[in-house]
Amino acid sequence: MKRVKARMESPERLVCGVAADMASKFGWSCFWTRMVWVGVTVFMPSVSLLIYFVLALLAEQWKKPV
C-alpha cells in the first residue's frame, strides 16, 4: 500500500498526466487530485474518461512557456 500511495503522490505521469498537471497548475495535492479522478471514473466512467482525455489534449496549453 505504501508503494501505491507513493506512486499516486509522485508528479510523474500515470496515463495522460492530466491530474498531475491540474495539481501543479492550481497548487493542489497530486495524491488527492488523482483520488478524485479515480472516484469520478468509478462512478461515471464514460463521462469522466471523455473529460479526462479532452483535458489531456488541452494540457499543453496550460504549461507556461520556458
VOSE-151452 format. One line per field, with one value per atom (N, C-alpha, C): residue in three letters; residue number from 1; atom name; x, y, z. Coordinates in steps of 0.2 Angstrom, whole numbers. Each point is the difference from the previous one (the first is absolute). Layout:
// residues N
code = c(ALA, ...);
pos = c(NUM, ...);
site = c(CA, ...);
px = c(X, ...);
py = c(Y, ...);
pz = c(Z, ...);
END
This chain:
// residues 66
code = c(MET, MET, MET, LYS, LYS, LYS, ARG, ARG, ARG, VAL, VAL, VAL, LYS, LYS, LYS, ALA, ALA, ALA, ARG, ARG, ARG, MET, MET, MET, GLU, GLU, GLU, SER, SER, SER, PRO, PRO, PRO, GLU, GLU, GLU, ARG, ARG, ARG, LEU, LEU, LEU, VAL, VAL, VAL, CYS, CYS, CYS, GLY, GLY, GLY, VAL, VAL, VAL, ALA, ALA, ALA, ALA, ALA, ALA, ASP, ASP, ASP, MET, MET, MET, ALA, ALA, ALA, SER, SER, SER, LYS, LYS, LYS, PHE, PHE, PHE, GLY, GLY, GLY, TRP, TRP, TRP, SER, SER, SER, CYS, CYS, CYS, PHE, PHE, PHE, TRP, TRP, TRP, THR, THR, THR, ARG, ARG, ARG, MET, MET, MET, VAL, VAL, VAL, TRP, TRP, TRP, VAL, VAL, VAL, GLY, GLY, GLY, VAL, VAL, VAL, THR, THR, THR, VAL, VAL, VAL, PHE, PHE, PHE, MET, MET, MET, PRO, PRO, PRO, SER, SER, SER, VAL, VAL, VAL, SER, SER, SER, LEU, LEU, LEU, LEU, LEU, LEU, ILE, ILE, ILE, TYR, TYR, TYR, PHE, PHE, PHE, VAL, VAL, VAL, LEU, LEU, LEU, ALA, ALA, ALA, LEU, LEU, LEU, LEU, LEU, LEU, ALA, ALA, ALA, GLU, GLU, GLU, GLN, GLN, GLN, TRP, TRP, TRP, LYS, LYS, LYS, LYS, LYS, LYS, PRO, PRO, PRO, VAL, VAL, VAL);
pos = c(1, 1, 1, 2, 2, 2, 3, 3, 3, 4, 4, 4, 5, 5, 5, 6, 6, 6, 7, 7, 7, 8, 8, 8, 9, 9, 9, 10, 10, 10, 11, 11, 11, 12, 12, 12, 13, 13, 13, 14, 14, 14, 15, 15, 15, 16, 16, 16, 17, 17, 17, 18, 18, 18, 19, 19, 19, 20, 20, 20, 21, 21, 21, 22, 22, 22, 23, 23, 23, 24, 24, 24, 25, 25, 25, 26, 26, 26, 27, 27, 27, 28, 28, 28, 29, 29, 29, 30, 30, 30, 31, 31, 31, 32, 32, 32, 33, 33, 33, 34, 34, 34, 35, 35, 35, 36, 36, 36, 37, 37, 37, 38, 38, 38, 39, 39, 39, 40, 40, 40, 41, 41, 41, 42, 42, 42, 43, 43, 43, 44, 44, 44, 45, 45, 45, 46, 46, 46, 47, 47, 47, 48, 48, 48, 49, 49, 49, 50, 50, 50, 51, 51, 51, 52, 52, 52, 53, 53, 53, 54, 54, 54, 55, 55, 55, 56, 56, 56, 57, 57, 57, 58, 58, 58, 59, 59, 59, 60, 60, 60, 61, 61, 61, 62, 62, 62, 63, 63, 63, 64, 64, 64, 65, 65, 65, 66, 66, 66);
site = c(N, CA, C, N, CA, C, N, CA, C, N, CA, C, N, CA, C, N, CA, C, N, CA, C, N, CA, C, N, CA, C, N, CA, C, N, CA, C, N, CA, C, N, CA, C, N, CA, C, N, CA, C, N, CA, C, N, CA, C, N, CA, C, N, CA, C, N, CA, C, N, CA, C, N, CA, C, N, CA, C, N, CA, C, N, CA, C, N, CA, C, N, CA, C, N, CA, C, N, CA, C, N, CA, C, N, CA, C, N, CA, C, N, CA, C, N, CA, C, N, CA, C, N, CA, C, N, CA, C, N, CA, C, N, CA, C, N, CA, C, N, CA, C, N, CA, C, N, CA, C, N, CA, C, N, CA, C, N, CA, C, N, CA, C, N, CA, C, N, CA, C, N, CA, C, N, CA, C, N, CA, C, N, CA, C, N, CA, C, N, CA, C, N, CA, C, N, CA, C, N, CA, C, N, CA, C, N, CA, C, N, CA, C, N, CA, C, N, CA, C, N, CA, C, N, CA, C, N, CA, C);
px = c(4, -4, 4, 6, 5, 2, 1, 3, -6, -6, -6, 0, 0, -1, 6, 6, 6, -1, -2, -1, -6, -5, -5, 2, 5, 2, 5, 3, 6, -3, 3, -3, 2, 3, 1, -7, 0, -6, -2, -6, -3, -3, -5, -3, 1, -3, 1, 3, 1, 3, -5, -7, -4, -1, 0, -1, 6, 6, 6, 1, -2, 0, -5, -6, -5, 2, 3, 3, 5, 5, 5, -3, -4, -3, -4, -4, -4, 3, 6, 3, -4, -3, -3, 4, -2, 4, -1, 6, -1, -3, 1, -3, -8, -3, -7, -3, 4, -3, -1, 5, -1, -5, -1, -5, -7, -1, -6, -2, 5, 0, -2, 3, -2, -7, -2, -7, -5, 1, -4, -1, 6, 1, -4, 0, -4, -7, -2, -8, -3, 4, -2, 5, 2, 5, 0, -5, 0, 1, -4, 1, 6, 3, 6, 6, 0, 5, 0, -6, 0, 3, -2, 3, 7, 3, 7, 4, -2, 4, -1, -6, 0, 5, 0, 5, 7, 1, 7, 2, -5, 2, 1, -3, 0, 6, 3, 5, 6, 2, 6, -1, -6, -1, 0, 0, 1, 7, 4, 7, 3, 4, 3, 6, 0, 6, 7, 5, 6, 5);
py = c(-6, 6, 6, 0, 6, 1, -5, 2, 3, -2, 3, 7, 2, 7, 4, -3, 4, 1, -5, 1, 5, 0, 5, 7, 1, 7, 2, -4, 2, 4, 5, 4, -3, -5, -4, -2, 0, -2, -7, -1, -7, -2, 4, -2, 6, 6, 6, 5, 0, 5, 6, -1, 5, 2, -5, 1, 4, -2, 3, 7, 1, 7, 4, -2, 4, 1, -5, 1, 6, 0, 5, 6, 1, 6, 4, -4, 3, 0, -4, 0, -5, -5, -6, -5, -5, -6, -5, -2, -5, -6, -3, -6, 1, 6, 1, 1, 3, 2, -7, -4, -7, -4, 0, -3, 2, 6, 3, -3, 0, -2, -8, -4, -7, -1, 4, 0, 2, 5, 2, -5, -3, -5, -6, -2, -6, 1, 6, 1, 3, 3, 2, -1, -6, -2, 4, -1, 3, 8, 3, 7, 3, -3, 2, -2, -5, -2, 5, 2, 4, 7, 3, 6, -1, -5, -1, 0, -3, 0, 7, 3, 7, 5, -1, 4, -2, -6, -2, 3, 2, 3, 8, 2, 7, 2, -6, 1, 4, -1, 4, 7, 3, 7, 2, -4, 2, 2, -4, 1, 7, 3, 6, 0, 5, -1, 2, -4, 0, 5);
pz = c(0, 0, 0, 3, 0, -7, -4, -6, -5, 1, -3, 2, 6, 2, -2, 0, -3, -7, -4, -7, -2, 4, -1, 2, 5, 2, -5, -4, -4, -6, -2, -6, -7, 0, -6, -3, -7, -3, 1, 1, 0, -7, -2, -6, -5, 1, -4, 4, 6, 4, 2, -2, 1, 8, 4, 7, 3, -2, 2, -2, -6, -3, 3, 2, 3, 7, 4, 7, 0, -5, 0, -2, -5, -2, 5, 4, 5, 7, 1, 7, 4, -3, 4, 1, 5, 1, -6, -2, -6, 2, 6, 3, 0, 3, 0, -7, -4, -7, -3, 0, -3, 3, 7, 3, -2, -1, -3, -7, -4, -7, 1, 4, 1, 2, 5, 2, -5, -4, -5, -6, -1, -5, 2, 6, 2, 0, 2, 0, -7, -4, -6, -6, -1, -5, -6, -4, -7, 0, 4, 1, 2, 5, 3, -4, -4, -4, -6, -3, -5, 2, 6, 3, 1, 2, 2, -7, -5, -6, -4, 1, -3, 4, 6, 4, -2, -1, -2, -7, -4, -6, 1, 5, 2, 5, 2, 6, -3, -6, -3, 0, 0, 0, 7, 5, 7, 2, -3, 2, -2, 5, -1, -5, -5, -4, 4, -2, 4, -3);
END
